[in-house]
Amino acid sequence: MTLPDGRRCYFNHYWLRDNCPSSFDRTTRERVFDIFHLEQPPYPESAVLEDDALLIRWSGEDHVSRLPVDMLAAYADGTPRFDPSDLPRKPWYGDHYPDVARFSQPELMADRRLVARWIEALLVEGVAIITDMPDSDAGLTETANLIGQVRPTFFGDYFDVRTHIKPTNLAYTAKALELHTDTPAEDVAPGVQFLHCRANSVEGGGSLFADGMAVANDFREVDPEGFRLLSETEIPFYCEHDIYDMRSRQRVIELDKKGDVSGLTISQHMADIFDLPQYLLDDYYPAFCRFGKMLQDERYVMRFLLKAGECITFDNHRIVHGRAAYSATSGDRYLRGTYTDRAEMRSTYRAIVSEGRFRE
């Protein structure tokens, strides 16, 4: 058929029958037509353009499809459906702290449009700070639920970053914590991390954050072969204690479907013994170390002190974070953390900013 813009397009008969508007329930917005139940391949008895739609009468069926021309035009070239959450990522460097997007928690609770701006910051820059947080466990939950459901890990629904008598993680000590992404030992680590600062009066303990995407992009320029190794080779990660033995294999540098850097998976304290061929390690280890040193370069590392009443939110597959050592007896330091998933965050964003296909 010829579209109004002059393009001549071919449409598969199965596709036309399967995507008749009547195939979708307007209330549930789910497909209710099952093409598997057709007794013969769909074939148009007639097809005519009428106003802004293509009318098809199907042979052997008492059914007429009315397909809007604008819908046909959107799918004529076989390109993926437009996704409003597919925003271009913007790299940042160590001087970024004054420009980190900030949002007041009570204002977020009252305004969905502001939630969309918060999600935009997470999609584009990977990090944002929420201020005016309630000093309560419920405050963190209601903030996370603005994006999606709390996503449990093998540590539980929440985790408390404070000094523990018998720590199961380096974060639960007063020691320095190197730049890392969380829970790399899970097959798919949680996507969005929340760290709600409830108290921070100790000496030391400054936060360290860096944009892993910015570092990886620069690494690609200076060391293409090292970049290839880190983006193609899976290495083992683990987290082992009395009641769990979590293991996974991940690529240090993550690429999206376009081949662009989308983030990192890295953690020195959860990297397992590399069970790779030793000859491969002759090339892999030097590249791994070159990248690790680059990741710690002052050009990339943002240093700041998280204050009580603030919650830093960030993409756990892009932003690496850590902290300086602190004196556990000099005051009180307590951060409560949780996660949600990136897919739910994007879903929430689409629901806020777009009309959807089935809204009346």
N, C-alpha and C positions, 0 to 999 in steps of 0.2 A: 504494500500500500504506500501511498504518498502522503506524508505528513504535511500539515499546513505550512511548515517552514521550508518545504520543497524537498526534504529528504525522502528518498525511496527506501523503505524498510521491509525486511522479511520478519514474520512472526511465526513461530512454531505453533502448530495446531494444539498440541497438548498444553503448551504454556497458556494459550488464549483461553482454553476451556477451564484449565485449573485456576486461573486468576480472574474469572468472572466475578464481579463484585458480590454476587449472591453466594459465592463460596465462603464468605467470611461473616461470622456472627457479629452484629453491631454492638452487642452488649459485652460479650467476652473478648471480642476482637480476635478470636481464634478462627482458623480455617475449619469449616464444617463439611465441606465437600470432599469426598474421598475418591480421587481419580482411579484408584485401584479397582473400584467397583464398576467401571465402565465395561460393557460387554464387548465393545469394539473400539478401535482407535477413533478419536474424535475427528470429524470431518465437517467443514462448513457446507451446508446446503446453499446458503447465500450469505453475503457479507456486503453491507452498504454503509457509507458514511451518512450520518444524519445529525445535523447541527454539530455538537461538540463530542460525538461519540461514534464508535464503530459498532453496528448492530450485526450480530452473527446468529443465524438460525442453524442449529446443529442437526445434521442428518441422523435419523434413527432415535432422536430424543425430542421430547416435547419441551424444548428449552431454548430460550433466546438470551444471548449475552449482550449486555450493553456496556462496552468498555470505553471509558473516557479517553479522548485523544491525548490529553496532557499526561495521563498515566502511561499510555503507550509510548509517548515521546521520551519519557523518563527512562524507559527500559529498552529502547530501540537499539542502543549501541552495546548492550551487555556490560556496562560499567557498574561497579558496586553502588548501591543506594547511598545517597548523600547522608553523611553522619555529622550532625552539628557538633558532636563532642570530639571530632577529629581535628583538634586545633594544633597549629604548629608550635613545637616546643622551643622555648627561648633559653639558651644557656646563660648561666650567671657565674660570678667569680667571688673571691674572698671579700670584696668590698660591698657585697650586696645587702648586708644586714639593714641599713637604714631604709632600703627600698622594698624589703619583704612586705607583701600584702598583709594587712591587719584588719580584723573584723571583730566587732563587739559581740559577745555571745548572746546577750539579751536581744540585740537588734537582729541577729541571725534567726533567733527563735520566732521573731515577729514578721519576717519578710522573706518570702521564698525567692524573690528576685535577688536579694543579697546573697542567699545561698548559692545561686547560680554564679555570681561573681566570685565567691569563694572557690567553687569548683573550677572555674576558669583559671584562677591562680594556680591551683594544684595541677591542672592539665598542662598549662603553659610553662610555669616555672617550677612546679613540683613541691612547693613549700608555701605555707601561710601560717600566721600566728593569730590565735583567737584570744582576745583580751576579755577582762571582766567575767572570768569563769566563776561559777558558784563553787564554794569550797565544800564540795560534796561528791560522793560517788555517783549520785544520780545526775549531777551536772555533766559529767563526762559521757554518761550513757545517752542523755538527751541530745548532746552535741553530735556524737557519732551517728545517732539515728537520723539526723538531718541529711546525711549522705547515704546511709544504708544500715543494714543490720550488723551488730557486733559479730566479728568473725573470730571464732575461737582458734587457738593453737594448742599444741600439746602442753603449753604452760597454763592453759585455762582461758576463760573469757577476758580476764584482765591480768595485769601484772603490776607489782609494786616495786619501784626502783628505790630501794633504801638499803642500808647495811643490814645483812642477815647474819645470824650466828653461824649457820651452816649453809652457805650460799651454793646454789645450783647453777649459777651463771656469774660471770665476771661483773656484770652490771650491778649485782647485789653486794658488791664490795666497794671500798673507797679508792680502789686502784684506778689508774688511768685506763680508758677504754678506747682502743684504736678505732679508726673509721671503718664502718661496716654497714651491711644491710642485715635486717633481722631475719631470723629463722630460715637460713638458707638450706637447712637440712630437710625442710618440707618439700614435697614434690612441687607444689606451687605455693610460694610464700605469700602471706597476706599483702594486699596492695597498698593500703593507706594506713599510716601509723599516727596515733594520737599520743602525745606525752603531756599530761596535765600536771603542771608544777603546783603542788600544794604548799610546799615550804622550801626555802633555799637560803639559809643563813650561815652556811659553812664557809670556811676559808678554802678557796679553790673550787673545783667542780664546774668550771666553765664549759659550755657546750661547744662542740666542734661539728660543723656541717659543711658539706661540699656537694656540688652538682656533679655526680658521677658521669652524666651525659657530656658535660662540658669537657671533663678530663679525657674521656674516651674519644671524643671528636678530635681533640688536639693530639692524642696518642696516635690516632689513625694517620695524621699528617706526618708525624716525625718517625713513626715506626710501623709502616704498612704490614710487614710480615709478622711482627709481634701482635698487631691488632688482629690479623687473620687467625693466629693461633688462639688468642683469648676469646675470639668470637665464634670459633668453630669447635674447639675442644672442650668436652665436658670433664669436669674434675669433681671428686667426691667431697661432700660435706657431711657432718655428723653432729648429733647431740645425744650424749649418752649419760644416763644416771641410773639410779637404782630401779626405777619403774618404767624407763623408756630407753629405746635405742633407735633413734630416728636417723635415716640415711637418705641421701639423694645425690644426684649428679646434675650439675649445672654448668652453663657457660658463664664465665666472668663478665663478658660484655654481651649484652642482649641487643639484638637487632629486630626491628619491626618488619612487616611484610615488604616495605619499600627498600629495605637494606639500611635504613637510618638507625643510629644508636637510640635505643629507647630506655636503656638503663644498665644497671649492674647487678650481679650477685657476688658478694665478696664478704668474707669474714675470716680473719686470721685465726681467731680462737675457735671457729667451728669448721675450719678446713681439715679434712681427714688426710691420712697419709696417701699421697698421690699414687694410686695403683695403675700407673700408665707405663707403657714400655720405656725402659731406661734411655733408649736412644732418642725417643721423642722428648723426654725431659731435658736432654742436652740443649734443645731449642726452647722448650716451653718455660722452664724455670727462669732463665735470664729475661725472657719477655715479661713473665709474671712479676718479677722483681722490678724491672724498669717501670712497669705500669704502677706498681704499688708505691714506689718512691715518688712518681709523678702525682699520684693521688694525694700525697701528703705535702706537696709543694704549697708554700704560703700564698701563692697566687690564687689558689683555688679554695683554701680553707677559710670559712666564715667563723669567727670566734665571738661569742657573746655569752651573757649570763641570763638564763631563763628565770623570770621573776614569778613569785607566787601570784596566782590568779591568771597566768598565761598558759595556753595550751598550744604547743607547736604541732602542726599537722603536715604530713609530708608523704610523698610517694616512696614507699619502701623498696620499689624496684628501680629507683633512679637516684635518690638522695642517700649519700652515705653520712653516717653520724657517729659521734663518739663524745668523749668528755675528758677533761683534765682530771688528774687525781685531786682528792680533797681530804681534809682533816675531819674524820668522822666525829671527833670529840669537840669540834669548834662551834657546833650549832646543829641545826636540823636540816636535812635534805630529803625530800620525799616527792617523787614523781609517780603518778599512776598512769598506766598506759593501756591501750587497747588498739584494735585494728578493725577496719572494714575492707571491703574488696573494691578494686578499681572498676570492675564491670558494673557493680551497683552504683558507684559514683557517676559513671557515664550515663547509666540509665536514668538516674535522678536528674541529671543535667538535661538530657533530651526531653524528659517529661515536662520540665519547667520552660524550656526555651522554644519548643516546637509544638505544632498543633497535632501531630500524629496523623495517621491515615484514616482513622475510622471515627473521629469525633464529628458529631452532628453540628 
